[in-house]
Amino acid sequence: MFQVESQGAVDVVNLQGPLVADSVADLEATLESSLSGGQPMVVLNLTGVPLMDSAGLDALLDVRDRITHLGGTVKISGLTPLCEEVLRITGVGSHFECHSGTKAAVGSFVQ
């Protein structure tokens, strides 16, 4: 359901399917390798996420907290219109730097 690819020092996590209570544990397990060394730089590519629920929103915030605690940064790319609206309405989106595409999000780490 989730796939990690490295683009230089940045780990891009490609999410597929809804980000809901049933998939939160998979996201956390997928991120373990990114969190194991140094200051993680992570892009969550949400292009394949059609919707998210409150558990998914909590998971995003938990991921952000864990990564920032390690001195790293997490960014979001590829929000679908519905997910973008959910993040805006709930205020969760204000906790992330969001980009329209993965390439822009990865590139933003060097600026």
Biopython code that builds the backbone (N, CA, C, O; Angstrom):
import numpy as np
from Bio.PDB.StructureBuilder import StructureBuilder

atoms = [
    (1, "MET", "N", (0.820, -1.198, 0.000)),
    (1, "MET", "CA", (0.000, 0.000, 0.000)),
    (1, "MET", "C", (0.861, 1.259, 0.000)),
    (1, "MET", "O", (0.500, 2.257, -0.623)),
    (2, "PHE", "N", (2.006, 1.216, 0.700)),
    (2, "PHE", "CA", (2.901, 2.357, 0.719)),
    (2, "PHE", "C", (4.260, 1.916, 0.218)),
    (2, "PHE", "O", (4.727, 0.821, 0.531)),
    (3, "GLN", "N", (4.884, 2.773, -0.558)),
    (3, "GLN", "CA", (6.180, 2.454, -1.142)),
    (3, "GLN", "C", (7.121, 3.628, -0.891)),
    (3, "GLN", "O", (6.742, 4.784, -1.078)),
    (4, "VAL", "N", (8.349, 3.329, -0.468)),
    (4, "VAL", "CA", (9.353, 4.362, -0.234)),
    (4, "VAL", "C", (10.389, 4.300, -1.342)),
    (4, "VAL", "O", (10.895, 3.230, -1.679)),
    (5, "GLU", "N", (10.694, 5.452, -1.899)),
    (5, "GLU", "CA", (11.781, 5.553, -2.870)),
    (5, "GLU", "C", (12.677, 6.704, -2.433)),
    (5, "GLU", "O", (12.199, 7.742, -1.974)),
    (6, "SER", "N", (13.965, 6.509, -2.580)),
    (6, "SER", "CA", (14.918, 7.548, -2.207)),
    (6, "SER", "C", (15.246, 8.395, -3.423)),
    (6, "SER", "O", (15.538, 7.880, -4.502)),
    (7, "GLN", "N", (15.191, 9.697, -3.226)),
    (7, "GLN", "CA", (15.626, 10.651, -4.242)),
    (7, "GLN", "C", (16.715, 11.485, -3.586)),
    (7, "GLN", "O", (16.446, 12.516, -2.968)),
    (8, "GLY", "N", (17.940, 11.021, -3.732)),
    (8, "GLY", "CA", (19.054, 11.629, -3.019)),
    (8, "GLY", "C", (18.900, 11.338, -1.533)),
    (8, "GLY", "O", (18.745, 10.185, -1.132)),
    (9, "ALA", "N", (18.944, 12.376, -0.726)),
    (9, "ALA", "CA", (18.804, 12.218, 0.723)),
    (9, "ALA", "C", (17.354, 12.261, 1.183)),
    (9, "ALA", "O", (17.072, 12.136, 2.375)),
    (10, "VAL", "N", (16.435, 12.437, 0.240)),
    (10, "VAL", "CA", (15.012, 12.575, 0.570)),
    (10, "VAL", "C", (14.297, 11.249, 0.330)),
    (10, "VAL", "O", (14.444, 10.633, -0.725)),
    (11, "ASP", "N", (13.528, 10.824, 1.316)),
    (11, "ASP", "CA", (12.682, 9.645, 1.153)),
    (11, "ASP", "C", (11.294, 10.098, 0.724)),
    (11, "ASP", "O", (10.655, 10.899, 1.406)),
    (12, "VAL", "N", (10.836, 9.585, -0.396)),
    (12, "VAL", "CA", (9.490, 9.876, -0.888)),
    (12, "VAL", "C", (8.625, 8.663, -0.579)),
    (12, "VAL", "O", (8.899, 7.557, -1.043)),
    (13, "VAL", "N", (7.580, 8.882, 0.209)),
    (13, "VAL", "CA", (6.652, 7.809, 0.564)),
    (13, "VAL", "C", (5.413, 7.994, -0.305)),
    (13, "VAL", "O", (4.673, 8.967, -0.161)),
    (14, "ASN", "N", (5.203, 7.038, -1.210)),
    (14, "ASN", "CA", (4.045, 7.073, -2.104)),
    (14, "ASN", "C", (2.909, 6.302, -1.452)),
    (14, "ASN", "O", (3.005, 5.093, -1.243)),
    (15, "LEU", "N", (1.844, 7.005, -1.135)),
    (15, "LEU", "CA", (0.693, 6.397, -0.486)),
    (15, "LEU", "C", (-0.359, 6.073, -1.534)),
    (15, "LEU", "O", (-0.630, 6.876, -2.427)),
    (16, "GLN", "N", (-0.945, 4.899, -1.416)),
    (16, "GLN", "CA", (-2.002, 4.463, -2.335)),
    (16, "GLN", "C", (-3.193, 3.999, -1.514)),
    (16, "GLN", "O", (-3.047, 3.178, -0.608)),
    (17, "GLY", "N", (-4.352, 4.514, -1.824)),
    (17, "GLY", "CA", (-5.563, 4.129, -1.119)),
    (17, "GLY", "C", (-5.905, 5.117, -0.025)),
    (17, "GLY", "O", (-5.135, 6.032, 0.265)),
    (18, "PRO", "N", (-7.061, 4.927, 0.577)),
    (18, "PRO", "CA", (-7.502, 5.853, 1.619)),
    (18, "PRO", "C", (-6.566, 5.834, 2.830)),
    (18, "PRO", "O", (-6.051, 4.783, 3.212)),
    (19, "LEU", "N", (-6.358, 6.990, 3.417)),
    (19, "LEU", "CA", (-5.576, 7.093, 4.646)),
    (19, "LEU", "C", (-6.586, 7.119, 5.801)),
    (19, "LEU", "O", (-7.047, 8.173, 6.238)),
    (20, "VAL", "N", (-6.900, 5.924, 6.264)),
    (20, "VAL", "CA", (-7.936, 5.737, 7.284)),
    (20, "VAL", "C", (-7.387, 4.838, 8.393)),
    (20, "VAL", "O", (-6.252, 4.367, 8.318)),
    (21, "ALA", "N", (-8.190, 4.611, 9.403)),
    (21, "ALA", "CA", (-7.761, 3.846, 10.580)),
    (21, "ALA", "C", (-7.088, 2.525, 10.199)),
    (21, "ALA", "O", (-6.102, 2.133, 10.823)),
    (22, "ASP", "N", (-7.604, 1.844, 9.194)),
    (22, "ASP", "CA", (-7.052, 0.550, 8.796)),
    (22, "ASP", "C", (-5.650, 0.634, 8.191)),
    (22, "ASP", "O", (-4.922, -0.359, 8.194)),
    (23, "SER", "N", (-5.263, 1.788, 7.678)),
    (23, "SER", "CA", (-3.975, 1.908, 6.995)),
    (23, "SER", "C", (-2.915, 2.655, 7.798)),
    (23, "SER", "O", (-1.763, 2.734, 7.370)),
    (24, "VAL", "N", (-3.283, 3.201, 8.948)),
    (24, "VAL", "CA", (-2.346, 3.997, 9.748)),
    (24, "VAL", "C", (-1.143, 3.174, 10.197)),
    (24, "VAL", "O", (-0.013, 3.658, 10.128)),
    (25, "ALA", "N", (-1.354, 1.957, 10.650)),
    (25, "ALA", "CA", (-0.246, 1.108, 11.096)),
    (25, "ALA", "C", (0.721, 0.829, 9.947)),
    (25, "ALA", "O", (1.932, 0.771, 10.160)),
    (26, "ASP", "N", (0.197, 0.655, 8.727)),
    (26, "ASP", "CA", (1.054, 0.425, 7.560)),
    (26, "ASP", "C", (1.933, 1.647, 7.281)),
    (26, "ASP", "O", (3.107, 1.506, 6.938)),
    (27, "LEU", "N", (1.364, 2.836, 7.429)),
    (27, "LEU", "CA", (2.135, 4.054, 7.210)),
    (27, "LEU", "C", (3.268, 4.144, 8.229)),
    (27, "LEU", "O", (4.409, 4.431, 7.866)),
    (28, "GLU", "N", (2.963, 3.904, 9.483)),
    (28, "GLU", "CA", (3.989, 3.983, 10.526)),
    (28, "GLU", "C", (5.088, 2.949, 10.296)),
    (28, "GLU", "O", (6.268, 3.254, 10.469)),
    (29, "ALA", "N", (4.715, 1.734, 9.910)),
    (29, "ALA", "CA", (5.706, 0.692, 9.643)),
    (29, "ALA", "C", (6.576, 1.057, 8.444)),
    (29, "ALA", "O", (7.782, 0.808, 8.452)),
    (30, "THR", "N", (5.976, 1.637, 7.428)),
    (30, "THR", "CA", (6.706, 2.035, 6.233)),
    (30, "THR", "C", (7.734, 3.108, 6.549)),
    (30, "THR", "O", (8.821, 3.117, 5.972)),
    (31, "LEU", "N", (7.401, 4.005, 7.453)),
    (31, "LEU", "CA", (8.290, 5.113, 7.776)),
    (31, "LEU", "C", (9.440, 4.740, 8.702)),
    (31, "LEU", "O", (10.384, 5.518, 8.838)),
    (32, "GLU", "N", (9.391, 3.594, 9.332)),
    (32, "GLU", "CA", (10.428, 3.215, 10.293)),
    (32, "GLU", "C", (11.826, 3.308, 9.704)),
    (32, "GLU", "O", (12.738, 3.782, 10.382)),
    (33, "SER", "N", (12.025, 2.872, 8.464)),
    (33, "SER", "CA", (13.361, 2.922, 7.864)),
    (33, "SER", "C", (13.815, 4.361, 7.649)),
    (33, "SER", "O", (15.004, 4.657, 7.765)),
    (34, "SER", "N", (12.881, 5.258, 7.338)),
    (34, "SER", "CA", (13.229, 6.664, 7.134)),
    (34, "SER", "C", (13.620, 7.333, 8.443)),
    (34, "SER", "O", (14.394, 8.290, 8.451)),
    (35, "LEU", "N", (13.084, 6.829, 9.546)),
    (35, "LEU", "CA", (13.314, 7.460, 10.840)),
    (35, "LEU", "C", (14.524, 6.897, 11.569)),
    (35, "LEU", "O", (14.882, 7.379, 12.644)),
    (36, "SER", "N", (15.148, 5.891, 10.999)),
    (36, "SER", "CA", (16.205, 5.196, 11.726)),
    (36, "SER", "C", (17.580, 5.854, 11.626)),
    (36, "SER", "O", (18.473, 5.519, 12.405)),
    (37, "GLY", "N", (17.768, 6.771, 10.698)),
    (37, "GLY", "CA", (19.104, 7.329, 10.568)),
    (37, "GLY", "C", (19.123, 8.822, 10.341)),
    (37, "GLY", "O", (18.502, 9.321, 9.402)),
    (38, "GLY", "N", (19.833, 9.540, 11.196)),
    (38, "GLY", "CA", (20.065, 10.964, 10.994)),
    (38, "GLY", "C", (18.823, 11.827, 11.071)),
    (38, "GLY", "O", (17.856, 11.520, 11.768)),
    (39, "GLN", "N", (18.889, 12.915, 10.330)),
    (39, "GLN", "CA", (17.774, 13.856, 10.282)),
    (39, "GLN", "C", (16.935, 13.538, 9.043)),
    (39, "GLN", "O", (17.337, 13.846, 7.921)),
    (40, "PRO", "N", (15.783, 12.929, 9.246)),
    (40, "PRO", "CA", (14.990, 12.498, 8.093)),
    (40, "PRO", "C", (14.416, 13.661, 7.285)),
    (40, "PRO", "O", (13.953, 14.658, 7.839)),
    (41, "MET", "N", (14.458, 13.507, 5.984)),
    (41, "MET", "CA", (13.792, 14.414, 5.054)),
    (41, "MET", "C", (12.804, 13.548, 4.284)),
    (41, "MET", "O", (13.196, 12.669, 3.516)),
    (42, "VAL", "N", (11.522, 13.808, 4.500)),
    (42, "VAL", "CA", (10.480, 12.932, 3.966)),
    (42, "VAL", "C", (9.446, 13.748, 3.209)),
    (42, "VAL", "O", (9.016, 14.811, 3.656)),
    (43, "VAL", "N", (9.058, 13.225, 2.049)),
    (43, "VAL", "CA", (7.922, 13.763, 1.301)),
    (43, "VAL", "C", (6.844, 12.688, 1.297)),
    (43, "VAL", "O", (7.086, 11.552, 0.889)),
    (44, "LEU", "N", (5.670, 13.052, 1.748)),
    (44, "LEU", "CA", (4.512, 12.155, 1.680)),
    (44, "LEU", "C", (3.761, 12.501, 0.405)),
    (44, "LEU", "O", (3.118, 13.547, 0.319)),
    (45, "ASN", "N", (3.844, 11.623, -0.583)),
    (45, "ASN", "CA", (3.167, 11.836, -1.857)),
    (45, "ASN", "C", (1.758, 11.259, -1.739)),
    (45, "ASN", "O", (1.576, 10.042, -1.716)),
    (46, "LEU", "N", (0.767, 12.142, -1.665)),
    (46, "LEU", "CA", (-0.617, 11.732, -1.443)),
    (46, "LEU", "C", (-1.438, 11.693, -2.728)),
    (46, "LEU", "O", (-2.668, 11.715, -2.680)),
    (47, "THR", "N", (-0.769, 11.634, -3.870)),
    (47, "THR", "CA", (-1.469, 11.595, -5.158)),
    (47, "THR", "C", (-2.479, 10.448, -5.220)),
    (47, "THR", "O", (-3.563, 10.606, -5.783)),
    (48, "GLY", "N", (-2.132, 9.304, -4.649)),
    (48, "GLY", "CA", (-2.989, 8.124, -4.702)),
    (48, "GLY", "C", (-3.940, 7.982, -3.530)),
    (48, "GLY", "O", (-4.522, 6.915, -3.334)),
    (49, "VAL", "N", (-4.109, 9.040, -2.744)),
    (49, "VAL", "CA", (-5.000, 8.988, -1.577)),
    (49, "VAL", "C", (-6.298, 9.723, -1.913)),
    (49, "VAL", "O", (-6.308, 10.951, -1.996)),
    (50, "PRO", "N", (-7.392, 8.983, -2.108)),
    (50, "PRO", "CA", (-8.648, 9.631, -2.480)),
    (50, "PRO", "C", (-9.354, 10.312, -1.309)),
    (50, "PRO", "O", (-10.104, 11.269, -1.503)),
    (51, "LEU", "N", (-9.111, 9.815, -0.086)),
    (51, "LEU", "CA", (-9.749, 10.412, 1.089)),
    (51, "LEU", "C", (-8.990, 10.038, 2.342)),
    (51, "LEU", "O", (-8.182, 9.109, 2.340)),
    (52, "MET", "N", (-9.257, 10.770, 3.416)),
    (52, "MET", "CA", (-8.655, 10.463, 4.710)),
    (52, "MET", "C", (-9.665, 10.772, 5.803)),
    (52, "MET", "O", (-10.508, 11.659, 5.670)),
    (53, "ASP", "N", (-9.554, 10.005, 6.898)),
    (53, "ASP", "CA", (-10.446, 10.240, 8.024)),
    (53, "ASP", "C", (-9.645, 10.823, 9.187)),
    (53, "ASP", "O", (-8.472, 11.163, 9.032)),
    (54, "SER", "N", (-10.282, 10.935, 10.346)),
    (54, "SER", "CA", (-9.614, 11.548, 11.492)),
    (54, "SER", "C", (-8.388, 10.753, 11.925)),
    (54, "SER", "O", (-7.404, 11.340, 12.376)),
    (55, "ALA", "N", (-8.428, 9.438, 11.798)),
    (55, "ALA", "CA", (-7.257, 8.625, 12.133)),
    (55, "ALA", "C", (-6.112, 8.928, 11.173)),
    (55, "ALA", "O", (-4.954, 8.970, 11.587)),
    (56, "GLY", "N", (-6.417, 9.136, 9.917)),
    (56, "GLY", "CA", (-5.401, 9.501, 8.940)),
    (56, "GLY", "C", (-4.804, 10.863, 9.231)),
    (56, "GLY", "O", (-3.595, 11.054, 9.098)),
    (57, "LEU", "N", (-5.643, 11.814, 9.627)),
    (57, "LEU", "CA", (-5.153, 13.139, 9.991)),
    (57, "LEU", "C", (-4.244, 13.062, 11.216)),
    (57, "LEU", "O", (-3.187, 13.692, 11.256)),
    (58, "ASP", "N", (-4.664, 12.289, 12.208)),
    (58, "ASP", "CA", (-3.833, 12.099, 13.406)),
    (58, "ASP", "C", (-2.500, 11.462, 13.038)),
    (58, "ASP", "O", (-1.461, 11.837, 13.582)),
    (59, "ALA", "N", (-2.523, 10.502, 12.116)),
    (59, "ALA", "CA", (-1.293, 9.838, 11.691)),
    (59, "ALA", "C", (-0.345, 10.833, 11.026)),
    (59, "ALA", "O", (0.862, 10.789, 11.263)),
    (60, "LEU", "N", (-0.877, 11.725, 10.200)),
    (60, "LEU", "CA", (-0.030, 12.733, 9.566)),
    (60, "LEU", "C", (0.642, 13.619, 10.616)),
    (60, "LEU", "O", (1.831, 13.921, 10.523)),
    (61, "LEU", "N", (-0.138, 14.026, 11.609)),
    (61, "LEU", "CA", (0.428, 14.867, 12.669)),
    (61, "LEU", "C", (1.450, 14.097, 13.506)),
    (61, "LEU", "O", (2.475, 14.651, 13.905)),
    (62, "ASP", "N", (1.172, 12.827, 13.770)),
    (62, "ASP", "CA", (2.124, 11.999, 14.522)),
    (62, "ASP", "C", (3.434, 11.844, 13.757)),
    (62, "ASP", "O", (4.516, 11.935, 14.337)),
    (63, "VAL", "N", (3.330, 11.610, 12.457)),
    (63, "VAL", "CA", (4.520, 11.488, 11.613)),
    (63, "VAL", "C", (5.319, 12.783, 11.668)),
    (63, "VAL", "O", (6.537, 12.763, 11.846)),
    (64, "ARG", "N", (4.638, 13.892, 11.516)),
    (64, "ARG", "CA", (5.315, 15.197, 11.569)),
    (64, "ARG", "C", (6.011, 15.389, 12.910)),
    (64, "ARG", "O", (7.156, 15.840, 12.952)),
    (65, "ASP", "N", (5.336, 15.051, 14.009)),
    (65, "ASP", "CA", (5.924, 15.209, 15.339)),
    (65, "ASP", "C", (7.168, 14.344, 15.500)),
    (65, "ASP", "O", (8.185, 14.806, 16.017)),
    (66, "ARG", "N", (7.090, 13.098, 15.062)),
    (66, "ARG", "CA", (8.241, 12.192, 15.192)),
    (66, "ARG", "C", (9.423, 12.678, 14.369)),
    (66, "ARG", "O", (10.562, 12.652, 14.835)),
    (67, "ILE", "N", (9.156, 13.118, 13.158)),
    (67, "ILE", "CA", (10.237, 13.556, 12.278)),
    (67, "ILE", "C", (10.859, 14.857, 12.777)),
    (67, "ILE", "O", (12.082, 14.994, 12.761)),
    (68, "THR", "N", (10.055, 15.805, 13.213)),
    (68, "THR", "CA", (10.616, 17.058, 13.709)),
    (68, "THR", "C", (11.362, 16.839, 15.024)),
    (68, "THR", "O", (12.345, 17.529, 15.296)),
    (69, "HIS", "N", (10.912, 15.896, 15.835)),
    (69, "HIS", "CA", (11.624, 15.565, 17.071)),
    (69, "HIS", "C", (13.038, 15.049, 16.771)),
    (69, "HIS", "O", (13.955, 15.245, 17.568)),
    (70, "LEU", "N", (13.205, 14.400, 15.638)),
    (70, "LEU", "CA", (14.506, 13.889, 15.215)),
    (70, "LEU", "C", (15.325, 14.945, 14.462)),
    (70, "LEU", "O", (16.427, 14.663, 13.992)),
    (71, "GLY", "N", (14.781, 16.153, 14.353)),
    (71, "GLY", "CA", (15.476, 17.223, 13.652)),
    (71, "GLY", "C", (15.242, 17.225, 12.159)),
    (71, "GLY", "O", (15.938, 17.926, 11.424)),
    (72, "GLY", "N", (14.283, 16.460, 11.702)),
    (72, "GLY", "CA", (13.995, 16.350, 10.277)),
    (72, "GLY", "C", (12.809, 17.191, 9.844)),
    (72, "GLY", "O", (12.276, 18.004, 10.600)),
    (73, "THR", "N", (12.419, 16.964, 8.601)),
    (73, "THR", "CA", (11.321, 17.717, 7.998)),
    (73, "THR", "C", (10.461, 16.776, 7.167)),
    (73, "THR", "O", (10.969, 15.876, 6.497)),
    (74, "VAL", "N", (9.162, 16.995, 7.220)),
    (74, "VAL", "CA", (8.236, 16.252, 6.376)),
    (74, "VAL", "C", (7.413, 17.252, 5.576)),
    (74, "VAL", "O", (6.955, 18.268, 6.100)),
    (75, "LYS", "N", (7.238, 16.943, 4.304)),
    (75, "LYS", "CA", (6.443, 17.791, 3.410)),
    (75, "LYS", "C", (5.435, 16.917, 2.699)),
    (75, "LYS", "O", (5.605, 15.701, 2.613)),
    (76, "ILE", "N", (4.390, 17.533, 2.193)),
    (76, "ILE", "CA", (3.322, 16.810, 1.509)),
    (76, "ILE", "C", (3.284, 17.254, 0.053)),
    (76, "ILE", "O", (3.474, 18.429, -0.261)),
    (77, "SER", "N", (3.033, 16.287, -0.830)),
    (77, "SER", "CA", (2.858, 16.622, -2.246)),
    (77, "SER", "C", (1.650, 15.888, -2.798)),
    (77, "SER", "O", (1.200, 14.881, -2.252)),
    (78, "GLY", "N", (1.137, 16.428, -3.903)),
    (78, "GLY", "CA", (0.123, 15.743, -4.691)),
    (78, "GLY", "C", (-1.228, 15.555, -4.027)),
    (78, "GLY", "O", (-1.845, 14.500, -4.179)),
    (79, "LEU", "N", (-1.697, 16.541, -3.304)),
    (79, "LEU", "CA", (-3.010, 16.405, -2.664)),
    (79, "LEU", "C", (-4.130, 16.393, -3.696)),
    (79, "LEU", "O", (-4.157, 17.210, -4.616)),
    (80, "THR", "N", (-5.052, 15.453, -3.527)),
    (80, "THR", "CA", (-6.270, 15.476, -4.337)),
    (80, "THR", "C", (-7.142, 16.628, -3.831)),
    (80, "THR", "O", (-6.961, 17.072, -2.696)),
    (81, "PRO", "N", (-8.075, 17.119, -4.635)),
    (81, "PRO", "CA", (-8.913, 18.226, -4.180)),
    (81, "PRO", "C", (-9.650, 17.925, -2.868)),
    (81, "PRO", "O", (-9.749, 18.797, -2.005)),
    (82, "LEU", "N", (-10.166, 16.706, -2.712)),
    (82, "LEU", "CA", (-10.879, 16.371, -1.485)),
    (82, "LEU", "C", (-9.946, 16.377, -0.276)),
    (82, "LEU", "O", (-10.289, 16.930, 0.769)),
    (83, "CYS", "N", (-8.784, 15.774, -0.409)),
    (83, "CYS", "CA", (-7.831, 15.748, 0.713)),
    (83, "CYS", "C", (-7.328, 17.150, 1.039)),
    (83, "CYS", "O", (-7.141, 17.494, 2.206)),
    (84, "GLU", "N", (-7.112, 17.949, 0.013)),
    (84, "GLU", "CA", (-6.698, 19.340, 0.241)),
    (84, "GLU", "C", (-7.758, 20.085, 1.037)),
    (84, "GLU", "O", (-7.439, 20.854, 1.944)),
    (85, "GLU", "N", (-9.001, 19.858, 0.698)),
    (85, "GLU", "CA", (-10.109, 20.507, 1.412)),
    (85, "GLU", "C", (-10.179, 20.018, 2.860)),
    (85, "GLU", "O", (-10.379, 20.818, 3.774)),
    (86, "VAL", "N", (-10.017, 18.716, 3.071)),
    (86, "VAL", "CA", (-10.043, 18.162, 4.429)),
    (86, "VAL", "C", (-8.929, 18.779, 5.270)),
    (86, "VAL", "O", (-9.159, 19.168, 6.415)),
    (87, "LEU", "N", (-7.726, 18.870, 4.710)),
    (87, "LEU", "CA", (-6.612, 19.470, 5.447)),
    (87, "LEU", "C", (-6.869, 20.942, 5.750)),
    (87, "LEU", "O", (-6.508, 21.432, 6.820)),
    (88, "ARG", "N", (-7.487, 21.639, 4.814)),
    (88, "ARG", "CA", (-7.774, 23.065, 5.020)),
    (88, "ARG", "C", (-8.831, 23.265, 6.094)),
    (88, "ARG", "O", (-8.657, 24.081, 6.999)),
    (89, "ILE", "N", (-9.922, 22.524, 5.995)),
    (89, "ILE", "CA", (-11.035, 22.693, 6.930)),
    (89, "ILE", "C", (-10.634, 22.327, 8.359)),
    (89, "ILE", "O", (-11.027, 23.001, 9.311)),
    (90, "THR", "N", (-9.857, 21.264, 8.501)),
    (90, "THR", "CA", (-9.461, 20.804, 9.840)),
    (90, "THR", "C", (-8.295, 21.607, 10.408)),
    (90, "THR", "O", (-8.033, 21.547, 11.610)),
    (91, "GLY", "N", (-7.600, 22.347, 9.571)),
    (91, "GLY", "CA", (-6.437, 23.101, 10.019)),
    (91, "GLY", "C", (-5.154, 22.286, 10.026)),
    (91, "GLY", "O", (-4.086, 22.828, 10.312)),
    (92, "VAL", "N", (-5.234, 21.004, 9.719)),
    (92, "VAL", "CA", (-4.050, 20.141, 9.720)),
    (92, "VAL", "C", (-3.065, 20.585, 8.637)),
    (92, "VAL", "O", (-1.853, 20.471, 8.816)),
    (93, "GLY", "N", (-3.573, 21.080, 7.542)),
    (93, "GLY", "CA", (-2.706, 21.512, 6.454)),
    (93, "GLY", "C", (-1.757, 22.634, 6.833)),
    (93, "GLY", "O", (-0.696, 22.778, 6.225)),
    (94, "SER", "N", (-2.119, 23.426, 7.823)),
    (94, "SER", "CA", (-1.255, 24.534, 8.243)),
    (94, "SER", "C", (0.018, 24.049, 8.935)),
    (94, "SER", "O", (0.942, 24.834, 9.150)),
    (95, "HIS", "N", (0.072, 22.783, 9.281)),
    (95, "HIS", "CA", (1.240, 22.211, 9.945)),
    (95, "HIS", "C", (2.250, 21.629, 8.962)),
    (95, "HIS", "O", (3.287, 21.105, 9.367)),
    (96, "PHE", "N", (1.943, 21.722, 7.663)),
    (96, "PHE", "CA", (2.794, 21.122, 6.640)),
    (96, "PHE", "C", (3.082, 22.107, 5.529)),
    (96, "PHE", "O", (2.281, 22.994, 5.236)),
    (97, "GLU", "N", (4.243, 21.934, 4.915)),
    (97, "GLU", "CA", (4.537, 22.615, 3.670)),
    (97, "GLU", "C", (4.019, 21.694, 2.568)),
    (97, "GLU", "O", (4.453, 20.548, 2.447)),
    (98, "CYS", "N", (3.095, 22.205, 1.776)),
    (98, "CYS", "CA", (2.459, 21.390, 0.740)),
    (98, "CYS", "C", (2.906, 21.855, -0.646)),
    (98, "CYS", "O", (3.041, 23.051, -0.904)),
    (99, "HIS", "N", (3.130, 20.885, -1.529)),
    (99, "HIS", "CA", (3.555, 21.160, -2.896)),
    (99, "HIS", "C", (2.635, 20.425, -3.866)),
    (99, "HIS", "O", (2.053, 19.394, -3.529)),
    (100, "SER", "N", (2.515, 20.970, -5.068)),
    (100, "SER", "CA", (1.623, 20.348, -6.051)),
    (100, "SER", "C", (2.189, 19.032, -6.576)),
    (100, "SER", "O", (1.430, 18.128, -6.924)),
    (101, "GLY", "N", (3.503, 18.917, -6.636)),
    (101, "GLY", "CA", (4.111, 17.697, -7.151)),
    (101, "GLY", "C", (5.301, 17.256, -6.325)),
    (101, "GLY", "O", (5.873, 18.034, -5.561)),
    (102, "THR", "N", (5.663, 15.997, -6.491)),
    (102, "THR", "CA", (6.771, 15.421, -5.729)),
    (102, "THR", "C", (8.095, 16.077, -6.085)),
    (102, "THR", "O", (8.920, 16.321, -5.204)),
    (103, "LYS", "N", (8.309, 16.366, -7.362)),
    (103, "LYS", "CA", (9.559, 16.971, -7.790)),
    (103, "LYS", "C", (9.778, 18.313, -7.089)),
    (103, "LYS", "O", (10.882, 18.605, -6.629)),
    (104, "ALA", "N", (8.727, 19.123, -7.011)),
    (104, "ALA", "CA", (8.828, 20.416, -6.332)),
    (104, "ALA", "C", (9.089, 20.239, -4.845)),
    (104, "ALA", "O", (9.872, 20.986, -4.258)),
    (105, "ALA", "N", (8.441, 19.259, -4.235)),
    (105, "ALA", "CA", (8.623, 19.019, -2.797)),
    (105, "ALA", "C", (10.050, 18.563, -2.501)),
    (105, "ALA", "O", (10.662, 19.041, -1.546)),
    (106, "VAL", "N", (10.586, 17.647, -3.304)),
    (106, "VAL", "CA", (11.960, 17.184, -3.097)),
    (106, "VAL", "C", (12.932, 18.330, -3.320)),
    (106, "VAL", "O", (13.874, 18.509, -2.549)),
    (107, "GLY", "N", (12.706, 19.103, -4.369)),
    (107, "GLY", "CA", (13.578, 20.246, -4.681)),
    (107, "GLY", "C", (13.571, 21.311, -3.612)),
    (107, "GLY", "O", (14.553, 22.037, -3.458)),
    (108, "SER", "N", (12.475, 21.422, -2.864)),
    (108, "SER", "CA", (12.375, 22.464, -1.846)),
    (108, "SER", "C", (13.328, 22.215, -0.673)),
    (108, "SER", "O", (13.604, 23.138, 0.094)),
    (109, "PHE", "N", (13.830, 21.005, -0.520)),
    (109, "PHE", "CA", (14.774, 20.729, 0.557)),
    (109, "PHE", "C", (16.126, 21.387, 0.332)),
    (109, "PHE", "O", (16.864, 21.595, 1.295)),
    (110, "VAL", "N", (16.476, 21.722, -0.905)),
    (110, "VAL", "CA", (17.777, 22.321, -1.188)),
    (110, "VAL", "C", (17.707, 23.822, -1.329)),
    (110, "VAL", "O", (18.731, 24.462, -1.569)),
    (111, "GLN", "N", (16.564, 24.387, -1.193)),
    (111, "GLN", "CA", (16.428, 25.848, -1.354)),
    (111, "GLN", "C", (16.647, 26.560, -0.042)),
    (111, "GLN", "O", (16.572, 27.787, 0.015)),
]
sb = StructureBuilder()
sb.init_structure("model")
sb.init_model(0)
sb.init_chain("A")
sb.init_seg("    ")
for serial, (resi, resn, name, xyz) in enumerate(atoms, 1):
    if name == "N":
        sb.init_residue(resn, " ", resi, " ")
    sb.init_atom(name, np.array(xyz, "f"), 0.0, 1.0, " ", f" {name:<3s}", serial, name[0])
structure = sb.get_structure()
